[in-house]
Amino acid sequence: MRALRIHEPIGPDGLRLDEIDVPPPPAEVAALVEVHAAGVGFVDTLLARGRYQVKPQTPFIPGLEVAGEVESAPHGSGFSHGDPVVGHVMGGGFAESAWVPLNRLALLPAELSAVEGAASLVNHHTAIVALVRRGRLQRGDRVLVHGAGGGLGSAVVQVAAALGNEVLAVAGNPDRRELATRSGASTVYDHETWFEAVRDAGGADLIVDPVGGTVFEQSLRCLRPEGRLVTVGFTSGTIPSAAANRLLLRNADVVGVAWRELLDVDPRLFADTADRFAALVKDGLRPLVGATFDLADGPTAFHMLEDRAVAGKIVLTTR
């Protein structure tokens, strides 16, 4: 099979398309999936540069989210040959076949293509967990989303809007602001004007921040009483801290979301979140794909993600 592997942790230029055998089954119970599409995310770029907390031995196959069809599954698993599925793997997704643990495999909603499924898995599952479980979203809350022109941010906007909330968004350039609007934001700000504008508008009940740094610190000052600030990452490269006096005086919460780590401690989380997402899809939500590339063009996809050259999610296809 074809597989895109990292041979040197030097970034996109360390990637190479190889012809390899299908890996042996993993220790946990898993299904073999014929991969039709795989999402490219921020974690993949960190892995490619050796900057992620997990550093696999090279060469290795990155890729965390796949969509395709079941090739084989254990008897009694609930999955059969040919079933359209989406799945989460800790590496191995950028290949024509991948072993997916059964507790991280779900049927692909009939309304979605494989590309849309691969584009939605990490981002929309994270969005649902961030908003509903960790952020305690209530209908009628005003939600502010940073990084709303990226794959994760636009997914958060989509989910918050689909759940019936007013969504304000912050995005960096016209293309990304247009994506945030298409995702369901009622108002979209640029990086220079959002802080004063949101404060003048009365603040937000729930703020989702994948950026960190000064964005996090300013967001604390935009929370309404009993508001919640949900941190989902630090794409700025700066890990911030919260001023306790602001939390006290606002009766505010700061909560973290690490979806993959939460999967390890809650065995029902993946299936429950997949069901929630399928219900939103049935009601009309459609993942927004920024760009697709053939597996052989993986290095280009990585460069474009690192350069923030694409608004929305990037997906690799195998066919």
PATOR-313546 format. One record per atom (N, C-alpha, C): residue in three letters; x, y, z. Coordinates in steps of 0.001 Angstrom, whole numbers, padded with zeros to 6 digits, always signed. Each point is the difference from the previous one (the first is absolute). Layout:
N
ALAXYZ;...
! end
This chain:
319
MET+000843-001195+000000;MET-000843+001195+000000;MET+000881+001248+000000;ARG-000594+001129-000458;ARG+000705+001283+000076;ARG-000169+000585+001404;ALA+001055+000598+000483;ALA-000046+000644+001313;ALA+000912+001216-000016;LEU-000468+001076+000591;LEU+000801+001212+000139;LEU+000692-000063+001354;ARG+001341-000074-000025;ARG+000738-000194+001248;ARG+000975+001144+000255;ILE+000204+000270+001288;ILE+001005+000964+000438;ILE+001316-000745+000161;HIS+000990+000370-000809;HIS+001318-000629+000080;HIS+000968+000821+000852;GLU-000189+001318+000002;GLU+000800+000887+000837;GLU-000926+001035+000625;PRO+000146+000306+001289;PRO-000886+000973+000655;PRO+000423+001440-000318;ILE-000015+000348-001281;ILE+000429+001332-000439;ILE-001144+000775-000634;GLY-001242-000488+000169;GLY-001135+000668-000602;GLY-000448-000680-001276;PRO-000755+000703-000848;PRO-000553-000597-001217;PRO+001043-000646-000908;ASP+001201+000561-000031;ASP+001040-000555-000874;ASP+000527-001350+000487;GLY-000377-000409+001199;GLY+000395-001307+000506;GLY-000994-001098-000319;LEU-001094+000354-000726;LEU-001031-000962-000383;LEU+000360-000666-001323;ARG-000359-001300-000107;ARG+000244-000709-001258;ARG-001092-001052-000205;LEU-000463-000119-001234;LEU-000996-001010-000326;LEU+000711-001329-000245;ASP-000383-001028+000758;ASP+000647-001305-000070;ASP-001012-001079-000368;GLU+000499-001093-000511;GLU-000796-001213-000210;GLU+000391-000980+001108;ILE-000958-000338+000863;ILE+000300-000863+001152;ILE-001087-001053+000148;ASP+000251-000987+000825;ASP-001012-000996+000338;ASP-000977+000578+001016;VAL-001218-000547+000021;VAL-000948+000377+001042;VAL+000570-000426+001351;PRO+000028+000889+000977;PRO+000560-000359+001313;PRO-000781-001148+000639;PRO+000609-000749+000898;PRO-000727-001062+000720;PRO-001048+000602+000925;PRO-000994-000773+000408;PRO-001044+000529+000894;PRO+000605+000501+001311;PRO-000565+001047+000573;PRO+000497+000505+001286;PRO-000452-000883+001149;ALA+000467+000307+001188;ALA-000343-000799+001176;ALA-001480+000133+000350;GLU-000562+001213-000143;GLU-001401+000178+000334;GLU-000886-000520-001136;VAL-001274-000251+000322;VAL-000941-000503-000994;VAL-000267+001105-001023;ALA+000203-000317-001283;ALA-000065+001035-001030;ALA-000577-000561-001292;ALA-000449+000908-000852;ALA-000465-000336-001346;ALA+001001+000550-001002;LEU+000162-000707-001103;LEU+000845+000488-001084;LEU-000883+000817-000940;VAL+000400+001248-000227;VAL-000799+000924-000802;VAL+000751+000361-001279;GLU-000692-000105-001122;GLU+000525+000512-001269;GLU-000205+001509+000015;VAL+001077+000744+000077;VAL-000072+001447+000175;VAL-000252+000679-001348;HIS-001057+000794-000059;HIS-000285+000796-001190;HIS+000414+001454+000186;ALA-000036+000472+001238;ALA+000367+001391+000294;ALA+000521+000084+001422;ALA+000933+000936+000221;ALA+000587+000191+001330;ALA+000197+001489+000245;GLY-000416+000468+001157;GLY+000139+001407+000335;GLY+001414+000341+000438;VAL+000439+001197-000361;VAL+001314+000505+000403;VAL-000217+001067+001070;GLY+000672-000150+001141;GLY-000199+000931+001098;GLY+001291+000533+000573;PHE-000156+000896+000960;PHE+001140+000669+000632;PHE+000943-001001+000664;VAL-000569-001049+000609;VAL+000832-001007+000652;VAL+000918-000677-001017;ASP-000510-000236-001201;ASP+000828-000635-001035;ASP+001225+000848-000320;THR-000175+001317-000058;THR+001144+000865-000298;THR+001003-000006+001150;LEU-000490-000095+001237;LEU+000920-000099+001143;LEU+000779-001313-000042;LEU-000698-001093-000329;LEU+000673-001290-000130;LEU+001078+000054-001072;ALA-000315+000676-001108;ALA+000947+000068-001109;ALA+001258+000780+000360;ARG-000079+000839+001020;ARG+001163+000785+000424;ARG+000578-000491+001323;GLY-000496-001123+000495;GLY+000524-000530+001258;GLY-000336+000857+001202;ARG-001098+000767-000072;ARG-000359+000922+001077;ARG-001180-000473+000829;TYR-000544-001166-000344;TYR-001127-000526+000773;TYR+000541-000762+001202;GLN-000844-000130+001057;GLN+000477-000665+001211;GLN+000307-001481-000224;VAL-000644-000597-001006;VAL+000304-001368-000391;VAL+000912+000055-001222;LYS+001109-000701+000046;LYS+000974+000034-001097;LYS+000257-001420-000499;PRO-000814-000467-000964;PRO+000187-001365-000513;PRO+001349-000156-000705;GLN+000455-001233-000047;GLN+001249-000288-000714;GLN-000239+000100-001498;THR+000896+000673-000712;THR-000129+000133-001447;THR+000489-001271-000700;PRO-000548-000293-001212;PRO-001110+000705-000642;PRO-001337-000422+000599;PHE-000961+000911+000050;PHE-001323-000335+000509;PHE-001060+000742-000817;ILE-001227-000495+000075;ILE-001130+000559-000740;ILE-000789+000904+000932;PRO-000101+001300-000272;PRO-000875+000847+000807;PRO-001459-000177-000436;GLY-000863+000875+000481;GLY-001414-000065-000377;GLY-000855-000538+001123;LEU-000961+000817+000470;LEU-000816-000340+001167;LEU-001451-000291-000329;GLU-000475+000387-001178;GLU-001430-000110-000293;GLU-000196-000520-001418;VAL-000766-001072-000126;VAL-000184-000649-001291;VAL-001476-000235-000270;ALA-000309-000133-001295;ALA-001337-000394-000438;ALA+000162-000939-001176;GLY-000850-000998-000069;GLY+000090-000972-001087;GLY-000985-001126+000205;GLU+000447-001239-000313;GLU-000860-001172+000131;GLU+000716-001091+000792;VAL-000782-000758+000749;VAL+000560-001111+000772;VAL+000473-001091-000958;GLU+001260-000401+000149;GLU+000519-001160-000718;GLU-000290-001275+000775;SER+000263+000024+001296;SER-000294-001147+000858;SER-000202+000502+001420;ALA-000866-000702+000736;ALA-000284+000367+001389;ALA-000266-001269+000793;PRO+000307+000005+001291;PRO-000239-001187+000824;PRO-001480-000389+000025;HIS-000271-001285+000090;HIS-001370-000489+000097;HIS-000672+000589+001245;GLY-001218+000475-000176;GLY-000754+000568+001100;GLY+000327+001446+000312;SER+000839+000624-000827;SER+000406+001388+000249;SER-001081+001010-000356;GLY-000963-000427-000833;GLY-000998+000947-000494;GLY+000381+000627-001314;PHE+001199-000290-000499;PHE+000457+000521-001287;PHE+000220-001168-000962;SER-000322+000253-001284;SER+000132-001028-001025;SER+000792+000534-001182;HIS+000508-000926-000811;HIS+000741+000371-001207;HIS-000840+000947-000858;GLY+000619+001124-000403;GLY-000671+000960-000863;GLY-000721+001122+000710;ASP-000128-000092+001335;ASP-000663+001083+000734;ASP+000778+001305-000162;PRO-000678+001119-000329;PRO+000681+001298-000012;PRO+000211+000491+001431;VAL+001229+000371+000321;VAL+000325+000324+001389;VAL+000932+001205+000077;VAL+000078+000556+001207;VAL+001026+000973+000372;VAL+000678-000520+001251;GLY+001278+000315+000160;GLY+000700-000501+001172;GLY+001161+000868+000411;HIS+000367-000136+001256;HIS+001117+000751+000570;HIS+001128-000955+000324;VAL+001200+000339-000452;VAL+001192-000800+000270;VAL+001088+000916+000538;MET+000882-000553+000806;MET+001152+000774+000468;MET+001175-000254-000941;GLY-000126+000477-001234;GLY+000994-000232-001034;GLY-000407-001162-000877;GLY+000431+000048-001272;GLY-000318-001065-000938;GLY-001073+000352-001006;GLY-000567+001209+000098;GLY-001123+000356-000854;GLY+000348+000342-001429;PHE+001229+000455-000251;PHE+000366+000412-001356;PHE+000515-001203-000791;ALA-000918-000910-000263;ALA+000325-001234-000706;ALA-001282-000534-000636;GLU+000147-000972-000875;GLU-001169-000548-000682;GLU-000789-000969+000873;SER+000583-000481+001074;SER-000697-000830+000991;SER+000512+000374+001386;ALA-000886-000084+000993;ALA+000394+000328+001374;ALA-000817-000840+000967;TRP+000651-000433+001077;TRP-000691-000686+001088;TRP-000600+001049+000935;VAL-001308-000116+000259;VAL-000690+000962+000855;VAL-000594-000745+001197;PRO+000330+000407+001238;PRO-000602-000637+001184;PRO-001530+000067-000073;LEU-000664-001063+000382;LEU-001456-000039-000108;LEU-000679+001092+000822;ASN+000613+000379+001143;ASN-000634+001030+000829;ASN+000242+001410-000530;ARG+000684+000096-001171;ARG+000192+001304-000640;ARG-000400-000072-001475;LEU-001017-000807-000253;LEU-000516-000196-001352;LEU-001506+000212+000027;ALA-000521+000697-001008;ALA-001437+000259-000085;ALA-000428-000034-001456;LEU-001269-000286-000225;LEU-000530+000041-001352;LEU+000048+001438-000516;LEU+000376+000159-001260;LEU-000035+001308-000651;LEU-001449+000374-000250;PRO-000451+001178+000458;PRO-001378+000401-000299;PRO-000283-000069-001501;ALA-001159-000515-000351;ALA-000338-000230-001404;ALA+000006+001285-000812;GLU-000189+001129+000668;GLU-000065+001277-000709;GLU+001369+000518-000416;LEU+001088-000594+000519;LEU+001342+000543-000210;LEU+000825-000871-000936;SER+000901+000648-000751;SER+001011-000703-000770;SER+001149-000390+000916;ALA+000889-000859-000516;ALA+001180-000376+000790;ALA+000853+001225+000301;VAL+000136+000912-000959;VAL+000794+001218+000220;VAL-000606+000827+001131;GLU-001326+000163-000001;GLU-000650+000755+001074;GLU+000148-000716+001343;GLY-000061-001327-000034;GLY+000181-000751+001243;GLY+001381+000184+000580;ALA+001026-000092-000851;ALA+001368+000191+000473;ALA+000228+001422+000487;ALA-000669+000964-000621;ALA+000151+001402+000395;ALA-000655+000296+001338;SER-000936-000839+000408;SER-000820+000322+001167;SER+000445-000671+001288;LEU+000747-001082-000092;LEU+000138-000864+001171;LEU+000617+000710+001204;VAL+001258+000373-000093;VAL+000666+000628+001147;VAL-000636+001347+000320;ASN-000224+000818-001026;ASN-000463+001364+000256;ASN-001413+000046+000566;HIS-000925-000721-000601;HIS-001383+000089+000470;HIS-000204-000761+001307;HIS+000702-001106+000191;HIS-000077-000665+001303;HIS+000564+000915+001088;THR+001140+000636-000282;THR+000566+000929+000978;THR-000956+001154+000267;ALA-000637+000512-001048;ALA-000938+001113+000156;ALA-001164-000387+000903;ILE-000551-001183-000215;ILE-001133-000446+000821;ILE+000420-000156+001451;VAL+001138-000629+000237;VAL+000473-000189+001377;VAL+000314+001348+000650;ALA+000656+000899-000755;ALA+000373+001308+000544;ALA-001232+000809+000384;LEU-000994+000006-000857;LEU-001181+000834+000237;LEU-000952-000617+001020;VAL-000342-001270-000196;VAL-001079-000604+000775;VAL+000498-000567+001330;ARG+001027-000829-000068;ARG+000470-000676+001221;ARG+000832+000923+000871;ARG+001002+000638-000577;ARG+000903+000808+000802;ARG-000501+001439+000165;GLY-000607+000561-001029;GLY-000455+001389+000073;GLY-001405+000181+000536;ARG-000738-001113+000199;ARG-001368+000036+000542;ARG-000881+000979-000774;LEU+000063-000095-001314;LEU-000759+000900-000859;LEU-001491-000125+000277;GLN-000661+001151+000093;GLN-001444+000062+000147;GLN-000585+000752-001197;ARG-001173-000453-000459;ARG-000645+000726-001091;ARG-000226+001447+000418;GLY+000364+000918-000869;GLY-000109+001418+000309;GLY+001305+000629+000431;ASP+001020-000821+000288;ASP+001313+000551+000319;ASP+000570+000726-001220;ARG+000742+001071+000275;ARG+000786+000632-001056;ARG+001391-000619+000023;VAL+000427-000519-001144;VAL+001262-000723-000112;VAL+000975+000805-000862;LEU+001236+000134+000471;LEU+001066+000636-000773;LEU+001031-001065-000346;VAL+000358-000082-001284;VAL+000933-001020-000468;VAL+001210+000673-000643;HIS+001192-000275+000529;HIS+001237+000476-000616;HIS+000483-001023-001038;GLY+000836+000476-000922;GLY+000508-000896-001033;GLY-001101-000592-000846;ALA-001045+000786-000243;ALA-001212-000528-000616;ALA+000141-000275-001488;GLY+001134+000361-000596;GLY+000231-000297-001402;GLY+000789-001266-000224;GLY+000374-000683+001081;GLY+000725-001261-000117;GLY-000943-001184+000082;GLY+000554-001210-000093;GLY-000829-001189+000031;GLY-000742-000169+001313;LEU+000709+000124+001130;LEU-000641-000166+001297;LEU-000943+001160+000303;GLY+000482+001230-000201;GLY-000833+001154+000319;GLY-001295+000019-000780;SER+000057-000290-001299;SER-001225+000003-000807;SER-000942-001112+000443;ALA+000550-001140+000460;ALA-000844-001072+000518;ALA-000708+000432+001282;VAL+000707+000720+000875;VAL-000615+000498+001233;VAL-001134+000966-000336;VAL+000241+000876-000968;VAL-001054+000926-000426;VAL-001205-000788-000503;GLN+000241-000987-000851;GLN-001107-000790-000558;GLN-000817-000671+001098;VAL+000673-000643+000938;VAL-000720-000731+001042;VAL-000768+000959+000903;ALA+000626+001091+000409;ALA-000682+000971+000873;ALA-001227+000579-000686;ALA+000131+000342-001282;ALA-001139+000549-000741;ALA-001093-001052-000173;ALA+000398-001230-000301;ALA-000980-001071-000197;ALA-000783-000284+001275;LEU+000605+000262+001160;LEU-000674-000217+001277;LEU-000834+001199+000428;GLY-000119+000992-000887;GLY-000930+001099+000231;GLY+000556+001192+000728;ASN+001310+000236-000121;ASN+000612+001103+000737;ASN+000493+001108-000917;GLU+000049+001209+000537;GLU+000632+001115-000699;GLU+001509-000210+000053;VAL+000651+000103-001160;VAL+001435-000255-000060;VAL+000721+001217-000558;LEU+000966+000499+000766;LEU+000937+001017-000455;LEU+001308-000700-000323;ALA+000716+000500-000993;ALA+001209-000694-000436;ALA+001120+000985-000264;VAL+001233-000507+000123;VAL+001194+000779-000313;VAL+000829-000795-001000;ALA+000365+000645-001117;ALA+000797-000670-001029;ALA+000907+001022-000664;GLY+001111-000498-000565;GLY+001095+000887-000361;GLY-000065+000709-001323;ASN-000522-000639-001054;ASN+000003+000652-001304;ASN-001367-000142-000646;PRO-000249+000683-001115;PRO-001348-000039-000599;PRO-000497-001405-000313;ASP+000856-000888-000529;ASP-000437-001363-000308;ASP-000439-000737+001257;ARG+000753+000166+001056;ARG-000340-000684+001254;ARG-001233+000619+000652;ARG-000160+001297-000123;ARG-001203+000622+000542;ARG-001238-000439-000792;GLU+000170-000180-001305;GLU-001124-000485-000813;GLU-000369-001418+000400;LEU+001002-000845+000292;LEU-000272-001358+000454;LEU-000735+000011+001333;ALA+000408+000871+000910;ALA-000677+000098+001293;ALA-001462+000390-000174;THR-000265+000891-000945;THR-001384+000394-000278;THR-000791-001177-000560;ARG+000582-000735-000948;ARG-000676-001166-000568;ARG-000231-001074+001056;SER+000854-000027+001003;SER-000140-000996+001061;SER-001143+000323+000950;GLY-000474+001249-000011;GLY-001145+000354+000821;GLY+000205+001138+000965;ALA+001148+000681-000050;ALA+000225+001151+000883;ALA-000856+001178-000436;SER-000628+000659+000960;SER-000833+001165-000324;SER+000842+001255-000160;THR+001138+000057+000701;THR+000917+001135-000092;THR+001422-000543-000004;VAL+000827+000529-000901;VAL+001388-000454-000097;VAL+000926+001196+000104;TYR+000983-000091+000896;TYR+000954+001074+000225;TYR+001376-000395-000512;ASP+000842+001012-000231;ASP+001395-000289-000316;ASP+000817+000001+001292;HIS+001292-000272-000118;HIS+000845-000126+001186;HIS+000196+001328+000723;GLU-000150+001106-000714;GLU+000277+001303+000588;GLU-001195+000585+000741;THR-001217-000333-000406;THR-001178+000706+000512;THR-000856-000817+000961;TRP+000248-001306+000109;TRP-000958-000851+000710;TRP-000149+000364+001475;PHE+001100+000334+000680;PHE-000046+000160+001452;PHE-000934+001129+000408;GLU+000217+001184-000540;GLU-000851+001130+000353;GLU-001431-000233-000453;ALA-000164-000590-001181;ALA-001348-000216-000533;ALA-000797-000968+000872;VAL+000625-001081+000434;VAL-000709-000984+000815;VAL-000323+000581+001366;ARG+000922+000730+000579;ARG-000277+000625+001298;ARG-001130+001019-000123;ASP+000031+000800-001079;ASP-001059+000997-000202;ASP-001354-000664-000221;ALA+000025-001237-000565;ALA-001247-000722-000257;ALA-000512-000746+001233;GLY+000720+000096+001120;GLY-000469-000615+001228;GLY+000666-001303+000369;GLY+001033-000398-000757;GLY+000748-001209+000339;GLY-000667-001270-000484;ALA+000531-001137+000466;ALA-000478-001308-000435;ALA-000159-000927+001196;ASP-000949-000932-000118;ASP-000207-000998+001048;ASP+001025-001119-000083;LEU+000396-000328-001224;LEU+000916-001112-000213;LEU+000986+000394-001099;ILE+001299-000139+000280;ILE+001042+000338-000967;ILE+000861-001240-000226;VAL+000207-000339-001257;VAL+000837-001143-000359;VAL+001268+000531-000648;ASP+001151-000373+000594;ASP+001283+000568-000423;ASP+001012-001076-000350;PRO+000335-000160-001289;PRO+001086-000895-000390;PRO+001335+000723-000179;VAL+000049+001302+000310;VAL+001146+000838-000333;VAL+000959+000167+001172;GLY-000528+000323+001185;GLY+000850+000243+001159;GLY+000622+001380-000024;GLY+001072+000190+000774;GLY+000706+001279+000034;GLY-000887+001136+000451;THR+000174+001156-000626;THR-000777+001185+000390;THR-001484-000151-000314;VAL-000336-000837-000988;VAL-001414-000241-000325;VAL-000718-000591+001214;PHE+000625-000960+000652;PHE-000570-000596+001212;PHE-000169+001057+001084;GLU+001036+000784+000231;GLU-000038+000989+001072;GLU-001074+001058-000255;GLN-000122+000448-001253;GLN-001041+000972-000323;GLN-001391-000620+000095;SER-000105-001282-000348;SER-001306-000661+000057;SER-000546-000041+001415;LEU+000868-000175+000995;LEU-000448+000025+001390;LEU-000749+001287+000317;ARG+000434+001088-000597;ARG-000600+001308+000265;ARG-001295+000199-000773;CYS-000334-000967-000882;CYS-001229+000106-000789;CYS-001106-000922+000506;LEU+000266-000748+001075;LEU-001009-000923+000499;LEU-001107+000734+000754;ARG-001207-000426-000233;ARG-001122+000449+000814;ARG+000070-000686+001371;PRO-000752+000509+000988;PRO-000039-000689+001298;PRO-000384-001470-000170;GLU+000743-000873+000688;GLU-000149-001448-000087;GLU+000319-000540-001392;GLY+000797+000738-000746;GLY+000411-000461-001312;GLY+001073-001068+000091;ARG+000225-000699-001144;ARG+000967-001091-000059;ARG+000951+000243-001168;LEU+001285-000119+000284;LEU+001028+000087-001033;LEU+000577-001400-000192;VAL-000153-000530-001198;VAL+000435-001363-000307;VAL+001262+000078-000843;THR+001084-000553+000508;THR+001255+000015-000745;THR+000191-001356-000679;VAL+000248+000034-001314;VAL+000155-001242-000768;VAL+001362-000084-000684;GLY+000895+000949+000286;GLY+001326-000066-000603;GLY+000708+001329+000052;PHE+001213+000017-000556;PHE+000851+001188+000071;PHE+000719+000195-001339;THR-000766+000249-001056;THR+000630+000145-001314;THR+000909+001220-000068;SER-000165+000936+000929;SER+000895+001153+000040;SER+001408-000395+000452;GLY+000114-001163+000619;GLY+001283-000439+000540;GLY+000250+000450+001423;THR-000930+000772+000570;THR+000166+000514+001360;THR-001083-000556+000899;ILE+000403-000669+001081;ILE-000955-000543+000966;ILE-000295+001079+001042;PRO-001242+000458+000106;PRO-000327+001101+000908;PRO-000355-000502+001394;SER-000237+000941+000891;SER-000492-000318+001343;SER-001193+000896+000291;ALA-000860-000449+000910;ALA-001223+000735+000322;ALA+000190+000803+001281;ALA-000417+001243-000023;ALA+000035+000844+001194;ALA-001144-000402+000931;ALA+000332-000515+001182;ALA-001021-000533+000896;ALA-000994+001059+000455;ASN+000438+001257+000103;ASN-000930+001037+000437;ASN-001113+000215-001018;ARG+000310-000143-001283;ARG-001041+000142-001028;ARG-001000-001149+000082;LEU+000494-001204+000288;LEU-000910-001136+000150;LEU-000911+000201+001205;LEU+000583+000479+001081;LEU-000780+000201+001226;LEU-001077+001057-000208;LEU+000383+001160-000505;LEU-000941+001112-000105;LEU-001101-000266-001021;ARG+000298-000811-001018;ARG-000998-000326-001028;ARG-000708-001316+000282;ASN+000380-000688+001079;ASN-000513-001352+000234;ASN+000173-000847-001263;ALA+001170+000124-000612;ALA+000247-000595-001306;ALA+000778-001306+000132;ASP-000090-000800-001052;ASP+000728-001271-000065;ASP+000972+000023-001170;VAL+001145-000647+000187;VAL+000905-000324-001106;VAL+000135-001516-000017;VAL-000313-000616-001138;VAL+000063-001458-000091;VAL+000811-000404-001226;GLY+000658-001130+000101;GLY+000787-000516-001106;GLY-000720-001132-000715;VAL+000343-000169-001274;VAL-000554-001099-000791;VAL+001141-000693-000729;ALA+000188-001270+000304;ALA+000943-000844-000727;ALA-000779-001250-000397;TRP-000633+000064-001169;TRP-000942-001046-000425;TRP+000652-001374-000019;ARG+001182-000113-000593;ARG+000628-001321-000112;ARG+000317-000582+001374;GLU+000463+000829+000917;GLU+000301-000479+001351;GLU-001279-000413+000738;LEU-001095+000706-000263;LEU-001272-000343+000639;LEU-000525-001338-000502;LEU+000290-000325-001272;LEU-000390-001309-000530;LEU+000606-001139+000806;ASP+001201+000226+000531;ASP+000696-001051+000738;ASP-000656-000309+001341;VAL-000740+000950+000550;VAL-000583-000206+001334;VAL-001512-000173-000036;ASP-000620+000254-001145;ASP-001454-000170-000138;ASP-000274-000890-001199;PRO-000185-001306+000205;PRO-000153-000919-001125;PRO-001245+000232-000835;ARG-000977+000725+000510;ARG-001230+000271-000762;ARG+000066+001306-000782;LEU+001025+000791+000219;LEU+000021+001346-000556;LEU-000067-000005-001523;PHE+000805-000834-000667;PHE+000032+000034-001466;PHE-001365-000315-000582;ALA-000623-001080+000452;ALA-001297-000393-000551;ALA-001074+001037+000300;ASP+000011+000529+001222;ASP-001016+001000+000358;ASP+000148+001257-000845;THR+001237+000432-000197;THR+000230+001210-000792;THR-000335-000239-001469;ALA+000320-001195-000508;ALA-000361-000337-001381;ALA-001509+000047-000186;ASP-000759-000456+000991;ASP-001468+000056-000085;ASP-000493+001450-000011;ARG+000598+000834+000854;ARG-000386+001418+000026;ARG+000288+000661-001351;PHE+001178-000312-000544;PHE+000368+000583-001289;PHE-000936-000485-001099;ALA-000332-001279-000017;ALA-000906-000531-001020;ALA-001362+000694+000055;ALA-000462+000315+001213;ALA-001277+000713+000127;ALA+000087+001409-000590;LEU+001129+000678+000211;LEU+000174+001338-000574;LEU+000067-000077-001523;VAL+000654-001032-000524;VAL+000062-000190-001455;VAL-001397-000229-000567;LYS-000782-000808+000687;LYS-001366-000269-000462;LYS-000827+001282-000034;ASP+000333+000928+000891;ASP-000710+001284+000041;ASP+000569+001023-000975;GLY+001053-000380-000742;GLY+000481+000889-001051;GLY+001439+000443+000077;LEU+000716-000300+001088;LEU+001402+000421+000081;LEU+000833-000759-001031;ARG+000866+000726-000703;ARG+000907-000604-000961;ARG+001415+000548+000230;PRO+000963-000866+000250;PRO+001380+000465+000185;PRO+000480+000773-001219;LEU+000784+001044+000252;LEU+000518+000848-001074;LEU+001461-000361-000253;VAL+000271-000494-001201;VAL+001342-000444-000367;VAL+000737+001137-000689;GLY+001217+000285+000481;GLY+000769+001089-000592;GLY+000698-000391-001279;ALA+000619-001207-000011;ALA+000739-000456-001186;ALA+000242-001492+000132;THR+000105-000683-001146;THR+000348-001422-000021;THR+001248-000197-000853;PHE+000811-000973+000387;PHE+001219-000353-000715;PHE+000102-001519-000065;ASP+000577-000507-001083;ASP+000309-001422-000057;ASP+001061-000311+001051;LEU-000004-001250+000440;LEU+000974-000433+001011;LEU+001431+000332-000416;ALA+000282-000110-001294;ALA+001349+000291-000494;ALA+000380+001464+000175;ASP-000997+000872+000114;ASP+000254+001433+000164;ASP-000029+000421+001465;GLY+000174-000972+000888;GLY-000029+000299+001427;GLY+000942+001101+000441;PRO+001254+000025-000487;PRO+000882+001095+000418;PRO-000559+001380-000327;THR-000652+000128-001156;THR-000618+001285-000348;THR-001096+000349+000986;ALA-000817-000983+000355;ALA-001068+000238+000964;ALA+000565+000463+001339;PHE+001076-000621+000446;PHE+000628+000388+001271;PHE+000534+001432-000081;HIS+000659+000340-001119;HIS+000500+001364-000161;HIS-001147+001002+000068;MET-001105-000290-000670;MET-001121+000940-000033;MET-000632+000149+001372;LEU-000043-001084+000778;LEU-000541+000105+001349;LEU+000913+000840+000880;GLU+001304-000247-000074;GLU+000936+000782+000807;GLU-000005+001474-000391;ASP-000189+000290-001279;ASP-000004+001388-000478;ASP-001361+000668+000145;ARG-000977-000731+000538;ARG-001364+000515+000156;ARG-000549+000499-001340;ALA+000314-000754-001052;ALA-000370+000405-001353;ALA-001387-000467-000401;VAL-000650-000802+000840;VAL-001326-000537-000314;VAL-000950+000324+001139;ALA-001166+000524-000336;ALA-001054+000210+000987;ALA-000790-001297+000119;GLY-000053-000563+001194;GLY-000737-001239+000187;GLY+000903-001213+000049;LYS-000610-001167-000041;LYS+000689-001270+000194;LYS+000634-000512-001296;ILE+001210-000536+000121;ILE+000692-000629-001118;ILE-000150-001515+000121;VAL-000289-000656-001122;VAL-000210-001448-000035;VAL+000856-000634-001089;LEU+000608-001143+000334;LEU+000713-000800-000997;LEU-000913-001120-000491;THR+000050-000300-001295;THR-000798-001081-000561;THR+000906-001080-000570;THR-000500-001232-000037;THR+000796-001124-000474;THR-000509-000568-001321;ARG-001094+000553-000532;ARG-000606-000545-001207;ARG-000803+001061-000727;
! end
